[in-house]
């Protein structure tokens, strides 16, 4: 069994590709491209159910010209052969066409390595196959990896769950598409380069992290290493935990004229720095080194109440309601028997971050009920249960 060389767990907010300083490798644009060999992949037979629908060369892209989510890639991309196809296309539930669509990027200057990209949300689309997760400023394709992405067996918007009516599509989304696409893409890669793959990897965040978690247990022979970020396991429970966190924080928010929480004012920028300093003071050195990072997260027992303003103090402290809300927010949701329904949130220096992915903020829920399930009346409890 292959040894797993890489296994990383990232923060929920860390699904957005991080940008690190790195010198991108030289692009392959100056090298004559094997356009004929690429186009010829359309006529190749890679086994039952695998249909190559398009194979064409993609020109090298200069740094800063490729859009990757909200940002542009700093590294640019090398020229590559884009092989698109579909596996096991069929007509399924409701007369809808199903099949696992994929896009495999085969760089001219190949490093001998292969990467499967994990999906996101409920999948349903084929992402640009570049391998951005946990790759810093230089994605896997720019590092010479052959990279494949796929839609996990159905087409639809990121949170469109209508495919679940089709049993095969539901199973492909659950986990089998990872195995199916990897085997097909590996065969195509080896055929294109005329030599075996040296090392195979997978990386993904959220749904892609869940796919990676399942892959290492069910198909351990597929990859030499898997990078897993914020795996979306037990999403019903995790969404409940997110809602509870927001509701708890709502209790410390000032209210507008309609009595709704002004969530942007729960913690000011100064408050967040006070929280960060408090976390570091209480937990930074638990790993043996005070370096501005909380590495021993499991042993961190941060107590927000220690940051409450003393009598007469007006700065570098929190109000009692802010500290209480913060303490409750990081605790897990519990059932009637006080059993935890999800893991508690971990205290670390990233908790005070703002922008996309931040979660140290309240929320106004549909219907304007700022208290959601954190409410006292029987009427509201019945509504929460429903």
C-alpha contacts under 8 A as a table, 3 or more apart, distances in Angstrom:
res1	aa1	res2	aa2	distance
1	X	220	X	7.01
1	X	221	X	5.88
2	X	220	X	7.16
2	X	221	X	5.91
2	X	223	X	7.23
2	X	224	X	5.71
3	X	224	X	5.89
3	X	225	X	7.41
4	X	7	X	7.21
4	X	223	X	7.45
4	X	224	X	5.08
4	X	225	X	4.46
4	X	226	X	6.92
5	X	224	X	6.12
5	X	225	X	4.71
5	X	226	X	7.55
6	X	225	X	4.75
6	X	226	X	5.57
6	X	227	X	5.97
7	X	225	X	6.78
7	X	226	X	5.48
7	X	227	X	4.88
7	X	228	X	6.26
8	X	226	X	7.84
8	X	227	X	5.18
8	X	228	X	5.36
8	X	229	X	6.64
9	X	227	X	7.43
9	X	228	X	5.41
9	X	229	X	4.88
9	X	230	X	6.31
10	X	14	X	5.82
10	X	15	X	7.54
10	X	228	X	7.12
10	X	229	X	4.43
10	X	230	X	5.45
11	X	14	X	4.91
11	X	15	X	7.47
11	X	229	X	6.87
11	X	230	X	5.74
12	X	15	X	6.36
12	X	206	X	7.53
12	X	229	X	7.43
12	X	230	X	4.94
12	X	357	X	7.31
13	X	16	X	6.89
13	X	356	X	7.49
13	X	357	X	4.44
13	X	358	X	6.35
13	X	359	X	8.00
14	X	17	X	7.09
14	X	18	X	7.49
14	X	229	X	7.30
14	X	230	X	7.60
14	X	357	X	7.63
15	X	133	X	7.14
15	X	205	X	5.38
15	X	206	X	6.96
15	X	229	X	6.58
15	X	230	X	7.17
16	X	133	X	7.60
17	X	132	X	5.99
17	X	133	X	5.50
17	X	134	X	6.48
17	X	135	X	7.32
17	X	136	X	6.66
18	X	133	X	7.88
18	X	134	X	6.85
18	X	135	X	7.40
18	X	136	X	5.07
18	X	137	X	6.85
19	X	136	X	4.60
19	X	137	X	4.47
20	X	136	X	4.86
20	X	137	X	5.20
21	X	136	X	7.73
21	X	137	X	6.67
22	X	136	X	7.91
22	X	137	X	6.53
22	X	138	X	7.07
23	X	75	X	7.68
23	X	138	X	7.99
24	X	75	X	5.18
24	X	76	X	7.82
24	X	138	X	6.11
24	X	142	X	7.15
24	X	143	X	7.69
25	X	75	X	7.99
25	X	142	X	6.78
25	X	143	X	6.57
26	X	78	X	7.94
27	X	30	X	7.68
27	X	60	X	6.72
27	X	76	X	7.97
27	X	77	X	6.74
27	X	78	X	4.69
27	X	79	X	7.27
27	X	142	X	7.84
28	X	31	X	5.52
28	X	60	X	6.74
28	X	78	X	5.21
28	X	79	X	5.75
28	X	108	X	6.84
28	X	109	X	6.58
29	X	32	X	7.65
29	X	59	X	6.88
29	X	60	X	5.26
29	X	78	X	6.57
29	X	79	X	5.86
33	X	57	X	7.73
33	X	79	X	7.80
33	X	108	X	7.01
34	X	37	X	5.38
34	X	38	X	6.29
34	X	108	X	7.89
35	X	38	X	5.08
35	X	39	X	6.15
35	X	56	X	6.96
35	X	57	X	5.96
35	X	81	X	7.79
36	X	39	X	5.23
36	X	40	X	6.10
37	X	40	X	5.15
37	X	41	X	6.86
37	X	192	X	7.70
38	X	41	X	5.63
38	X	55	X	5.84
38	X	56	X	5.90
38	X	57	X	6.68
38	X	81	X	5.77
38	X	82	X	7.86
38	X	83	X	7.84
38	X	192	X	7.75
39	X	42	X	6.14
39	X	54	X	7.66
39	X	55	X	4.97
39	X	56	X	5.51
39	X	57	X	7.88
40	X	43	X	5.79
40	X	44	X	7.08
40	X	55	X	7.50
41	X	44	X	5.21
41	X	52	X	7.24
41	X	55	X	6.21
41	X	83	X	7.49
41	X	192	X	7.64
42	X	52	X	5.11
42	X	53	X	6.38
42	X	54	X	6.06
42	X	55	X	5.99
43	X	52	X	7.50
44	X	52	X	7.80
45	X	50	X	7.71
45	X	51	X	7.99
46	X	50	X	6.18
46	X	51	X	7.96
46	X	184	X	7.16
46	X	187	X	7.00
46	X	188	X	6.98
47	X	50	X	5.89
49	X	87	X	5.31
49	X	88	X	4.55
49	X	89	X	7.22
50	X	85	X	7.22
50	X	86	X	6.14
50	X	87	X	4.58
50	X	88	X	6.50
50	X	184	X	7.50
51	X	85	X	5.45
51	X	86	X	5.46
51	X	87	X	6.27
52	X	55	X	7.43
52	X	83	X	7.05
52	X	84	X	5.92
52	X	85	X	4.18
52	X	86	X	6.67
53	X	83	X	7.87
53	X	84	X	5.72
53	X	85	X	4.83
53	X	86	X	7.28
54	X	82	X	7.76
54	X	83	X	5.91
54	X	84	X	5.12
54	X	85	X	6.71
55	X	81	X	6.72
55	X	82	X	5.49
55	X	83	X	4.40
55	X	84	X	6.21
56	X	81	X	5.62
56	X	82	X	5.46
56	X	83	X	6.82
57	X	79	X	7.15
57	X	80	X	5.72
57	X	81	X	4.40
57	X	82	X	6.03
58	X	79	X	5.56
58	X	80	X	5.35
58	X	81	X	6.07
58	X	82	X	6.62
59	X	78	X	7.28
59	X	79	X	4.63
59	X	80	X	6.85
60	X	76	X	7.63
60	X	77	X	5.59
60	X	78	X	4.44
60	X	79	X	3.96
60	X	80	X	7.37
61	X	65	X	6.44
61	X	66	X	6.86
61	X	76	X	5.19
61	X	77	X	4.99
61	X	78	X	6.41
61	X	79	X	7.35
62	X	65	X	5.82
62	X	66	X	7.82
62	X	75	X	7.51
62	X	76	X	4.70
62	X	77	X	6.72
63	X	66	X	7.37
63	X	73	X	6.43
63	X	74	X	5.11
63	X	75	X	4.74
63	X	76	X	3.72
63	X	77	X	7.35
64	X	67	X	7.87
64	X	72	X	5.38
64	X	73	X	5.29
64	X	74	X	5.01
64	X	75	X	6.91
64	X	76	X	6.14
65	X	72	X	6.40
65	X	73	X	6.91
65	X	76	X	6.67
66	X	72	X	5.39
66	X	73	X	5.51
66	X	76	X	6.46
66	X	77	X	7.80
67	X	70	X	7.37
67	X	71	X	6.00
67	X	72	X	4.35
67	X	73	X	6.32
68	X	71	X	5.43
68	X	72	X	5.34
68	X	73	X	6.20
69	X	72	X	7.56
73	X	76	X	5.80
73	X	137	X	6.88
73	X	138	X	7.61
74	X	137	X	6.05
74	X	138	X	7.24
75	X	137	X	6.47
75	X	138	X	5.48
75	X	139	X	7.86
75	X	142	X	7.17
76	X	142	X	7.17
77	X	141	X	6.93
77	X	142	X	5.19
78	X	107	X	6.60
78	X	108	X	7.75
78	X	141	X	7.49
78	X	142	X	6.00
79	X	107	X	6.04
79	X	108	X	6.49
80	X	105	X	6.02
80	X	106	X	5.17
80	X	107	X	4.03
80	X	108	X	5.66
81	X	104	X	7.92
81	X	105	X	5.72
81	X	106	X	4.94
81	X	107	X	6.27
81	X	108	X	7.50
82	X	103	X	6.59
82	X	104	X	5.68
82	X	105	X	4.76
82	X	106	X	6.43
83	X	103	X	5.64
83	X	104	X	4.99
83	X	105	X	6.47
83	X	106	X	7.77
84	X	101	X	7.49
84	X	102	X	5.68
84	X	103	X	4.43
84	X	104	X	6.31
85	X	101	X	5.71
85	X	102	X	5.51
85	X	103	X	6.68
86	X	89	X	6.40
86	X	99	X	6.06
86	X	100	X	5.27
86	X	101	X	4.21
86	X	102	X	6.17
87	X	99	X	5.59
87	X	100	X	4.97
87	X	101	X	6.44
87	X	181	X	7.88
88	X	98	X	7.97
88	X	99	X	5.27
88	X	100	X	6.79
89	X	97	X	7.07
89	X	98	X	5.57
89	X	99	X	4.06
89	X	100	X	7.10
90	X	97	X	5.71
90	X	98	X	5.38
90	X	99	X	6.24
91	X	95	X	5.71
91	X	96	X	5.56
91	X	97	X	4.52
91	X	98	X	6.01
92	X	95	X	5.52
92	X	96	X	5.39
92	X	97	X	6.03
92	X	98	X	6.25
92	X	166	X	6.32
93	X	96	X	6.07
93	X	165	X	6.45
93	X	166	X	5.09
98	X	153	X	6.27
98	X	154	X	5.46
98	X	155	X	7.53
98	X	169	X	7.10
99	X	153	X	4.84
99	X	154	X	6.17
99	X	169	X	7.84
100	X	150	X	6.78
100	X	151	X	6.17
100	X	152	X	5.59
100	X	153	X	3.81
100	X	154	X	6.53
100	X	177	X	7.05
100	X	181	X	7.72
101	X	126	X	6.92
101	X	150	X	5.55
101	X	151	X	5.74
101	X	152	X	7.37
101	X	153	X	6.59
101	X	154	X	7.86
102	X	126	X	6.24
102	X	148	X	6.87
102	X	149	X	5.59
102	X	150	X	4.11
102	X	151	X	6.66
102	X	181	X	7.50
103	X	126	X	6.89
103	X	127	X	7.96
103	X	128	X	7.62
103	X	129	X	6.52
103	X	148	X	5.60
103	X	149	X	5.48
103	X	150	X	6.39
104	X	129	X	6.53
104	X	146	X	7.17
104	X	147	X	5.73
104	X	148	X	4.18
104	X	149	X	6.56
104	X	185	X	6.91
105	X	129	X	6.09
105	X	130	X	7.55
105	X	141	X	7.50
105	X	146	X	5.62
105	X	147	X	5.21
105	X	148	X	6.18
106	X	110	X	7.36
106	X	145	X	7.64
106	X	146	X	4.84
106	X	147	X	6.92
106	X	189	X	7.16
107	X	110	X	5.44
107	X	141	X	7.09
107	X	144	X	6.31
107	X	145	X	7.18
107	X	146	X	6.32
109	X	144	X	6.16
110	X	113	X	7.42
110	X	144	X	4.82
110	X	145	X	6.25
110	X	146	X	7.00
111	X	143	X	7.58
111	X	144	X	4.83
111	X	145	X	5.95
112	X	144	X	7.69
112	X	145	X	6.93
112	X	146	X	7.83
112	X	196	X	7.88
112	X	197	X	5.42
112	X	198	X	5.17
112	X	199	X	6.85
113	X	144	X	7.31
113	X	145	X	4.98
113	X	146	X	6.31
113	X	197	X	6.03
113	X	198	X	5.74
113	X	199	X	4.94
113	X	200	X	5.83
113	X	201	X	7.79
114	X	145	X	5.33
114	X	146	X	4.78
114	X	147	X	6.01
114	X	186	X	7.65
114	X	197	X	6.79
114	X	198	X	7.99
114	X	199	X	6.30
114	X	200	X	4.64
114	X	201	X	6.05
115	X	131	X	7.18
115	X	140	X	7.55
115	X	145	X	6.48
115	X	146	X	6.18
115	X	147	X	4.82
115	X	148	X	6.50
115	X	200	X	5.89
115	X	201	X	4.70
115	X	202	X	5.19
115	X	203	X	7.32
116	X	131	X	7.75
116	X	147	X	5.91
116	X	148	X	5.14
116	X	149	X	6.34
116	X	182	X	6.78
116	X	201	X	6.40
116	X	202	X	4.63
116	X	203	X	6.62
117	X	129	X	7.20
117	X	131	X	5.86
117	X	147	X	7.04
117	X	148	X	6.06
117	X	149	X	5.15
117	X	150	X	7.77
117	X	202	X	6.00
117	X	203	X	5.54
117	X	204	X	6.01
117	X	208	X	7.38
118	X	149	X	7.17
118	X	202	X	7.09
118	X	203	X	5.89
118	X	204	X	4.20
118	X	205	X	6.88
118	X	207	X	7.07
118	X	208	X	3.75
118	X	209	X	6.87
118	X	211	X	6.57
118	X	212	X	7.24
119	X	122	X	7.86
119	X	123	X	5.67
119	X	149	X	7.75
119	X	150	X	7.45
119	X	151	X	7.28
119	X	152	X	7.74
119	X	204	X	6.63
119	X	205	X	7.50
119	X	206	X	7.91
119	X	207	X	5.68
119	X	208	X	4.44
119	X	211	X	7.85
120	X	123	X	5.31
120	X	158	X	7.42
120	X	205	X	7.08
120	X	206	X	6.14
120	X	207	X	4.70
120	X	208	X	5.72
121	X	158	X	5.44
121	X	159	X	5.91
121	X	206	X	7.31
121	X	207	X	5.77
122	X	157	X	7.96
122	X	158	X	5.34
122	X	159	X	5.17
122	X	160	X	6.80
122	X	161	X	6.95
122	X	173	X	7.74
122	X	207	X	7.31
123	X	151	X	5.54
123	X	152	X	6.49
123	X	154	X	7.87
123	X	155	X	7.92
123	X	156	X	7.60
123	X	157	X	7.60
123	X	158	X	5.47
123	X	159	X	7.51
123	X	173	X	7.85
124	X	151	X	4.80
124	X	152	X	6.77
124	X	153	X	7.29
124	X	154	X	5.19
124	X	155	X	4.15
124	X	156	X	4.55
124	X	157	X	6.10
124	X	158	X	6.15
124	X	160	X	7.92
125	X	150	X	7.04
125	X	151	X	4.65
125	X	154	X	7.70
125	X	155	X	5.84
125	X	156	X	6.67
125	X	157	X	7.49
125	X	158	X	7.62
126	X	149	X	6.02
126	X	150	X	4.81
126	X	151	X	4.88
127	X	149	X	5.99
127	X	150	X	6.95
127	X	151	X	7.84
128	X	149	X	7.05
129	X	141	X	7.62
129	X	147	X	5.55
129	X	148	X	5.41
129	X	149	X	5.23
130	X	139	X	5.92
130	X	140	X	5.92
130	X	141	X	4.89
130	X	142	X	7.53
130	X	147	X	6.10
130	X	148	X	7.89
131	X	135	X	7.30
131	X	139	X	5.33
131	X	140	X	4.84
131	X	141	X	6.37
131	X	147	X	6.47
131	X	203	X	7.38
132	X	135	X	5.39
132	X	136	X	7.37
132	X	138	X	7.57
132	X	139	X	4.62
132	X	140	X	6.54
133	X	136	X	7.68
133	X	139	X	7.58
133	X	203	X	6.21
133	X	204	X	6.11
133	X	205	X	7.09
134	X	203	X	7.60
134	X	227	X	7.39
135	X	138	X	5.88
135	X	139	X	5.10
135	X	140	X	6.55
136	X	139	X	6.81
138	X	142	X	6.07
138	X	143	X	6.86
139	X	142	X	5.49
139	X	143	X	6.56
140	X	143	X	4.94
140	X	144	X	6.56
140	X	145	X	5.38
140	X	146	X	7.90
140	X	147	X	7.21
141	X	144	X	5.25
141	X	145	X	4.87
141	X	146	X	6.32
141	X	147	X	6.22
142	X	145	X	7.24
146	X	189	X	7.31
148	X	185	X	6.90
150	X	153	X	7.89
150	X	181	X	7.50
151	X	154	X	6.17
151	X	155	X	6.88
152	X	169	X	7.98
152	X	172	X	5.90
152	X	173	X	5.06
152	X	177	X	5.24
152	X	178	X	7.34
153	X	169	X	5.62
153	X	172	X	5.74
153	X	173	X	6.36
153	X	177	X	6.72
154	X	163	X	6.55
154	X	169	X	6.39
156	X	159	X	7.83
156	X	160	X	5.78
157	X	160	X	5.08
160	X	163	X	7.54
161	X	164	X	5.80
162	X	165	X	6.13
163	X	166	X	5.73
163	X	169	X	6.22
163	X	170	X	6.62
164	X	167	X	6.57
164	X	169	X	6.58
164	X	170	X	4.90
165	X	170	X	7.47
166	X	169	X	5.34
166	X	170	X	6.14
167	X	170	X	5.05
167	X	171	X	6.22
168	X	171	X	5.13
168	X	172	X	6.12
169	X	172	X	5.03
169	X	173	X	6.17
170	X	173	X	5.18
170	X	174	X	6.07
171	X	174	X	4.90
171	X	175	X	6.39
171	X	176	X	6.33
172	X	175	X	5.59
172	X	176	X	4.68
172	X	177	X	4.66
172	X	178	X	7.95
173	X	176	X	6.95
173	X	177	X	6.37
174	X	177	X	7.87
174	X	211	X	7.82
175	X	178	X	6.00
175	X	179	X	7.54
175	X	211	X	6.26
175	X	214	X	6.90
175	X	215	X	7.64
176	X	179	X	5.37
176	X	180	X	6.22
177	X	180	X	4.94
177	X	181	X	5.81
178	X	181	X	5.47
178	X	182	X	5.98
178	X	211	X	7.17
178	X	215	X	7.35
179	X	182	X	5.29
179	X	183	X	6.29
179	X	215	X	7.66
179	X	219	X	7.22
179	X	222	X	7.71
180	X	183	X	5.54
180	X	184	X	6.39
181	X	184	X	5.14
181	X	185	X	5.86
182	X	185	X	5.17
182	X	186	X	5.92
182	X	222	X	7.54
183	X	186	X	5.26
183	X	187	X	6.30
184	X	187	X	5.24
184	X	188	X	6.31
185	X	188	X	5.05
185	X	189	X	6.00
186	X	189	X	5.06
186	X	190	X	6.15
186	X	197	X	7.48
187	X	190	X	5.31
187	X	191	X	6.15
188	X	191	X	5.12
188	X	192	X	6.07
189	X	192	X	5.19
189	X	193	X	6.32
189	X	197	X	7.58
190	X	193	X	5.44
190	X	194	X	5.58
190	X	195	X	5.30
190	X	196	X	5.06
190	X	197	X	6.27
191	X	194	X	5.04
191	X	195	X	7.05
193	X	196	X	7.94
197	X	200	X	7.09
199	X	223	X	7.57
199	X	224	X	6.27
200	X	222	X	7.29
200	X	223	X	4.90
200	X	224	X	5.46
200	X	225	X	7.04
201	X	223	X	4.97
201	X	224	X	5.74
201	X	225	X	4.97
201	X	226	X	5.64
202	X	212	X	6.96
202	X	223	X	6.76
202	X	225	X	6.65
202	X	226	X	4.79
202	X	227	X	6.34
203	X	208	X	7.13
203	X	209	X	7.34
203	X	212	X	7.05
203	X	226	X	5.66
203	X	227	X	4.57
203	X	228	X	6.05
203	X	229	X	7.98
204	X	207	X	7.31
204	X	208	X	3.92
204	X	209	X	4.72
204	X	211	X	7.58
204	X	212	X	6.71
204	X	227	X	6.52
204	X	228	X	5.61
204	X	229	X	6.07
205	X	208	X	4.56
205	X	209	X	4.28
205	X	210	X	7.57
205	X	228	X	6.05
205	X	229	X	4.19
205	X	230	X	5.56
205	X	231	X	6.12
206	X	209	X	4.88
206	X	210	X	6.32
206	X	229	X	6.26
206	X	230	X	4.96
206	X	231	X	4.54
206	X	232	X	4.69
207	X	210	X	4.97
207	X	211	X	6.20
207	X	231	X	6.17
207	X	232	X	5.24
208	X	211	X	4.98
208	X	212	X	6.20
208	X	228	X	7.52
208	X	229	X	7.71
208	X	231	X	6.95
208	X	232	X	7.94
209	X	212	X	4.96
209	X	213	X	6.20
209	X	227	X	7.76
209	X	228	X	4.63
209	X	229	X	5.13
209	X	230	X	6.00
209	X	231	X	3.96
209	X	232	X	6.53
210	X	213	X	5.05
210	X	214	X	6.33
210	X	228	X	7.74
210	X	231	X	4.40
210	X	232	X	5.24
210	X	233	X	5.95
211	X	214	X	5.27
211	X	215	X	6.06
211	X	231	X	7.85
212	X	215	X	4.92
212	X	216	X	6.30
212	X	226	X	6.53
212	X	227	X	7.48
212	X	228	X	6.09
212	X	231	X	7.96
213	X	216	X	5.65
213	X	217	X	6.79
213	X	228	X	7.11
213	X	231	X	7.26
214	X	217	X	5.37
214	X	218	X	5.90
214	X	219	X	7.78
215	X	218	X	5.25
215	X	219	X	5.03
215	X	220	X	6.45
215	X	222	X	7.84
216	X	219	X	5.67
216	X	220	X	4.62
216	X	223	X	7.86
216	X	226	X	7.58
217	X	220	X	5.81
219	X	222	X	5.78
220	X	223	X	6.62
221	X	224	X	7.71
223	X	226	X	6.85
228	X	231	X	6.61
232	X	235	X	5.78
232	X	238	X	7.94
233	X	238	X	7.78
234	X	237	X	5.54
234	X	238	X	6.28
235	X	238	X	4.82
235	X	239	X	5.84
236	X	239	X	5.32
236	X	240	X	6.30
237	X	240	X	4.97
237	X	241	X	6.26
237	X	341	X	6.35
237	X	342	X	5.98
238	X	241	X	4.94
238	X	242	X	6.28
238	X	342	X	6.38
239	X	242	X	5.01
239	X	243	X	6.21
240	X	243	X	5.08
240	X	244	X	6.12
240	X	333	X	7.28
241	X	244	X	5.05
241	X	245	X	6.15
241	X	332	X	6.36
241	X	333	X	5.79
241	X	342	X	6.67
242	X	245	X	5.12
242	X	246	X	6.37
242	X	359	X	7.93
243	X	246	X	5.19
243	X	247	X	6.17
244	X	247	X	5.02
244	X	248	X	6.07
244	X	329	X	6.89
244	X	333	X	6.64
244	X	373	X	7.76
244	X	374	X	7.81
245	X	248	X	5.24
245	X	249	X	6.27
245	X	328	X	7.77
245	X	329	X	4.40
245	X	330	X	6.71
245	X	362	X	7.38
246	X	249	X	5.17
246	X	250	X	6.09
246	X	329	X	7.29
246	X	359	X	7.90
246	X	360	X	7.83
246	X	361	X	6.22
246	X	362	X	4.04
246	X	363	X	5.34
247	X	250	X	4.98
247	X	251	X	6.89
247	X	329	X	7.89
247	X	362	X	6.24
247	X	363	X	6.84
247	X	370	X	6.98
247	X	371	X	5.78
247	X	372	X	6.48
247	X	373	X	7.63
247	X	374	X	6.61
248	X	251	X	5.65
248	X	252	X	7.84
248	X	325	X	5.43
248	X	326	X	7.51
248	X	328	X	6.27
248	X	329	X	5.15
248	X	362	X	7.56
248	X	374	X	7.30
249	X	252	X	5.71
249	X	253	X	7.02
249	X	266	X	7.30
249	X	322	X	7.74
249	X	325	X	5.11
249	X	326	X	6.49
249	X	329	X	6.28
249	X	360	X	7.84
249	X	361	X	6.57
249	X	362	X	5.11
250	X	253	X	5.17
250	X	261	X	6.05
250	X	263	X	6.68
250	X	266	X	7.53
250	X	325	X	7.83
250	X	361	X	7.99
250	X	362	X	4.97
250	X	363	X	6.79
250	X	370	X	6.76
250	X	371	X	7.10
251	X	261	X	7.91
251	X	321	X	7.44
251	X	325	X	6.42
251	X	371	X	7.55
252	X	266	X	6.05
252	X	321	X	5.32
252	X	322	X	5.25
252	X	325	X	6.08
253	X	261	X	5.25
253	X	262	X	5.80
253	X	263	X	5.92
253	X	265	X	6.39
253	X	266	X	4.66
253	X	362	X	7.87
254	X	261	X	5.70
254	X	262	X	5.66
254	X	263	X	7.80
254	X	265	X	6.93
254	X	266	X	7.04
255	X	258	X	7.48
255	X	259	X	5.07
255	X	260	X	5.16
255	X	261	X	4.49
255	X	262	X	5.62
256	X	259	X	5.23
256	X	260	X	5.49
256	X	261	X	6.39
256	X	262	X	6.37
257	X	260	X	7.49
260	X	364	X	7.29
260	X	368	X	7.06
260	X	369	X	7.81
260	X	370	X	6.00
261	X	362	X	7.97
261	X	363	X	7.86
261	X	364	X	6.99
261	X	370	X	6.49
262	X	265	X	5.77
262	X	266	X	7.17
263	X	266	X	5.50
263	X	361	X	6.22
263	X	362	X	5.03
263	X	363	X	6.23
263	X	364	X	7.76
264	X	267	X	7.23
264	X	268	X	7.96
264	X	361	X	7.08
264	X	362	X	7.79
265	X	268	X	6.08
266	X	322	X	7.48
266	X	361	X	7.08
266	X	362	X	7.52
267	X	270	X	7.78
267	X	271	X	5.34
267	X	272	X	6.23
267	X	322	X	7.85
267	X	361	X	7.87
268	X	271	X	4.93
268	X	272	X	6.30
269	X	272	X	5.18
269	X	273	X	6.46
270	X	273	X	5.16
270	X	274	X	6.28
270	X	316	X	7.39
271	X	274	X	4.96
271	X	275	X	6.19
271	X	316	X	7.23
271	X	317	X	7.16
271	X	318	X	6.76
272	X	275	X	4.99
272	X	276	X	6.10
272	X	352	X	5.57
273	X	276	X	4.94
273	X	277	X	6.08
273	X	352	X	7.58
274	X	277	X	5.20
274	X	278	X	6.10
274	X	307	X	7.76
274	X	316	X	5.61
274	X	317	X	6.27
274	X	318	X	7.69
275	X	278	X	5.02
275	X	279	X	6.15
275	X	304	X	7.67
275	X	307	X	7.67
275	X	352	X	7.44
276	X	279	X	5.12
276	X	280	X	6.20
276	X	349	X	6.11
276	X	352	X	6.63
277	X	280	X	5.13
277	X	281	X	5.96
278	X	281	X	5.10
278	X	282	X	6.16
278	X	302	X	7.86
278	X	304	X	7.63
278	X	307	X	6.87
279	X	282	X	5.27
279	X	283	X	5.76
279	X	284	X	7.21
279	X	302	X	6.05
279	X	347	X	7.31
279	X	348	X	7.09
279	X	349	X	7.21
280	X	283	X	5.18
280	X	284	X	4.54
280	X	285	X	7.75
280	X	292	X	6.58
280	X	293	X	7.31
280	X	294	X	6.89
280	X	349	X	7.42
281	X	284	X	6.24
281	X	285	X	7.87
282	X	285	X	7.76
282	X	300	X	7.58
282	X	301	X	7.72
282	X	302	X	6.21
283	X	286	X	5.49
283	X	294	X	6.20
283	X	296	X	7.67
283	X	297	X	7.94
283	X	299	X	7.92
283	X	300	X	5.32
283	X	301	X	7.33
283	X	302	X	6.92
284	X	287	X	6.93
284	X	289	X	7.12
284	X	290	X	5.32
284	X	291	X	7.02
284	X	292	X	6.41
284	X	293	X	5.91
284	X	294	X	4.71
284	X	295	X	7.28
284	X	296	X	7.83
285	X	288	X	5.14
285	X	289	X	4.99
285	X	290	X	4.56
285	X	291	X	7.76
285	X	294	X	7.62
286	X	289	X	7.27
286	X	294	X	7.70
286	X	295	X	7.78
286	X	296	X	5.95
286	X	299	X	7.32
286	X	300	X	7.49
287	X	290	X	7.91
287	X	294	X	7.47
287	X	295	X	5.99
287	X	296	X	5.20
290	X	293	X	7.37
292	X	349	X	7.84
293	X	348	X	7.42
293	X	349	X	6.32
294	X	297	X	6.08
294	X	348	X	5.49
294	X	349	X	6.48
295	X	348	X	7.95
296	X	299	X	5.74
296	X	300	X	6.60
297	X	300	X	5.16
297	X	346	X	6.52
297	X	347	X	6.54
297	X	348	X	6.67
298	X	346	X	7.64
300	X	347	X	6.77
302	X	347	X	7.00
303	X	306	X	5.91
303	X	307	X	7.94
303	X	327	X	7.20
304	X	307	X	5.51
304	X	308	X	7.32
304	X	323	X	5.00
304	X	324	X	7.32
304	X	326	X	6.80
304	X	327	X	6.16
305	X	308	X	5.37
305	X	320	X	7.22
305	X	323	X	5.40
305	X	324	X	7.02
305	X	327	X	7.96
307	X	317	X	5.25
307	X	318	X	5.67
307	X	323	X	7.21
308	X	317	X	5.52
308	X	318	X	4.70
308	X	319	X	5.46
308	X	320	X	5.64
308	X	323	X	6.58
309	X	312	X	7.70
309	X	313	X	5.42
309	X	314	X	6.75
309	X	315	X	7.70
309	X	316	X	7.90
309	X	317	X	4.90
309	X	318	X	5.66
309	X	319	X	6.10
309	X	320	X	7.61
310	X	313	X	5.27
313	X	317	X	7.58
314	X	317	X	7.02
318	X	322	X	6.02
318	X	323	X	6.24
319	X	322	X	5.17
319	X	323	X	6.33
320	X	323	X	5.22
320	X	324	X	6.08
321	X	324	X	5.08
321	X	325	X	5.98
322	X	325	X	5.16
322	X	326	X	6.07
323	X	326	X	5.10
323	X	327	X	6.12
324	X	327	X	5.16
324	X	328	X	6.23
325	X	328	X	5.24
325	X	329	X	5.91
326	X	329	X	5.12
326	X	330	X	6.54
327	X	330	X	5.79
327	X	331	X	7.02
328	X	331	X	5.38
329	X	332	X	7.81
330	X	344	X	5.82
330	X	345	X	4.94
330	X	346	X	7.28
331	X	344	X	4.96
331	X	345	X	6.63
332	X	340	X	5.88
332	X	341	X	6.72
332	X	342	X	5.67
332	X	343	X	5.73
332	X	344	X	4.44
332	X	345	X	7.23
333	X	340	X	5.87
333	X	341	X	5.59
333	X	342	X	6.44
334	X	337	X	7.57
334	X	338	X	5.09
334	X	339	X	5.18
334	X	340	X	4.44
334	X	341	X	5.32
334	X	342	X	7.90
335	X	338	X	5.13
335	X	339	X	5.50
335	X	340	X	6.72
335	X	341	X	6.72
336	X	339	X	7.44
340	X	343	X	7.11
347	X	351	X	6.73
348	X	351	X	5.82
349	X	352	X	6.62
350	X	353	X	5.48
351	X	358	X	7.64
351	X	359	X	7.52
351	X	360	X	6.60
352	X	358	X	7.80
352	X	360	X	6.56
353	X	358	X	6.06
353	X	360	X	7.95
354	X	357	X	7.60
354	X	358	X	5.20
355	X	358	X	5.76
358	X	361	X	7.24
359	X	362	X	7.95
363	X	370	X	7.38
364	X	368	X	6.09
364	X	369	X	6.90
364	X	370	X	5.36
365	X	368	X	5.64
365	X	369	X	6.02
365	X	370	X	6.35
365	X	372	X	7.16
366	X	369	X	6.99
369	X	372	X	5.40
371	X	374	X	5.29
371	X	375	X	5.79
372	X	375	X	6.69
372	X	380	X	7.88
372	X	384	X	6.90
373	X	380	X	7.10
373	X	381	X	6.48
373	X	384	X	5.26
375	X	380	X	6.46
375	X	381	X	6.98
376	X	380	X	7.07
376	X	381	X	7.21
377	X	380	X	5.32
377	X	381	X	6.32
378	X	381	X	4.97
378	X	382	X	6.17
379	X	382	X	5.27
379	X	383	X	6.43
380	X	383	X	4.95
380	X	384	X	6.10
381	X	384	X	4.95
381	X	385	X	6.22
382	X	385	X	5.17
382	X	386	X	6.34
383	X	386	X	5.19
